Amino acid sequence: MENLDQQQAEALGAIAAAATPEAVEAIRVSALGKQGWVSALLKSLGGMSPDQRQSEGPKIQAVREAVTAALAARKATLESAVLEARLAAETVDLSLPAPEAPRGSVHPVSQVMDELAEIFADMGFAVASGPEIEDDWHNFTALNMPETHPARAMHDTFYFPDKDAEGRDMLLRTHTSPVQIRSMIAQGAPIRIIAPGRVYRSDSDATHTPMFHQIEGLVIDKGIHLGHLKWTLETFLKAFFERDDIVLRLRPSYFPFTEPSVEVDVGYTLINGPDGSRRRVVGGSGDAADGGWMEVLGSGMVNRKVIEFGGLDPDEWQGFAFGTGVDRLAMLKYGMDDLRAFFDGDVRWLGHYGFGALDVPTLSGGVGVRA
């Protein structure tokens, strides 16, 4: 105990002179370790009388705290110096060349979205968007879908447990058609828009997924008739598939939001694949011996009630609407056979079907140019 001040001074001096974190650790062990001299002093308190403990105990604790604080400070200083030296030595050469093999690719859905936007922009269409979390009024009621319509059923639609401020049911939109209503209310007429985006339905197999992509088209103007619709769809499909021999067939159908409604079939031709399988390629007459018809679009003249829900006078304004699956168009154009692969995130699939970042679709250069 007589040399306590001297021991403390020597320890603090050694700590201040330590040049590495390892040296600091060695001093800590010699002072505060199980066999250290500070620990030995603390153990000696047990053999002292009460008066001695009251007198010497605070001195020993003060030495312990001083040594501990000095160790922590010196360790922090040395570690900071080591980090600064390492950071100064590590450099990043931004002039390094890009890798020979480009990494990453544009997903086919994103590419097809860009292709569609390019084609319809050339025809004067603007791109509109809307919320993916919708209320049942915009998603169903304003589109002339009755309360008993099967699409409103819980097994087809993802509903939320809570209602909105107006007491309406909330859901994940089942189609992009609500964008039509929101656009008519916000912009009035005339209007010419496409509405690409994600939609959600409770379904899953090789050709259906719970989340998929749709594109909706809407034209509202004066004097619009079914001939305008057929010309628009034919022009679009010829530009998208980059073939002039596209043949359409319009079949009467029913959708609550259009009247009359038509399903649009496109002719395809069967060709032999490299593995000997037969593959459908869009183009040619569906009545040919080596071809057929397949449905690609739903469309029709906008129902009078829908125009009214959009805040317009159906006696003054008419229009047509159409919708199709973006994923399905990608499958048809680029020869994909399983919709689920679109959402697996397999880099091998993306490496095969993905597009280069610079493959920007243009009508002059070709909307389907591949890297």
Buried (B, 14 or more C-beta within 10 A) or exposed (E): EEEBEEBBEEBBEBBEEBEEBEBBBBBBEBBBEEEBBBBEBBEBEEEBEEEEBEEBBEBBBEBBEBBBEBBEEBBEBBEEEEEEEEEEEEEEEEEEEEEEEEEEBBBBBBBBBBBBBBBBEEBEBBBBEBEBEBBBBBBBBBBBBEEEEEBBEEEEBBBEEEEBEEEBBBBBBBBBBBBBBBBBBEBEBEBBBBBBBBBBBBEEEEBBBEBBBBBBBBBBBEEBEBEBBBEBBBBBBBBBBBEEEBBBBBEEBEBBBBBBBBBBBBBBBBEEEEEEEEBBBBBBBBEEEEBBBBBBBBBBBBBBBBBBBBEBEBEEBBBBBBBBBBBBBBBBBBEBEEBEBBBEEEEEBBEEBBBBEEBBBEEEEEBBBEE
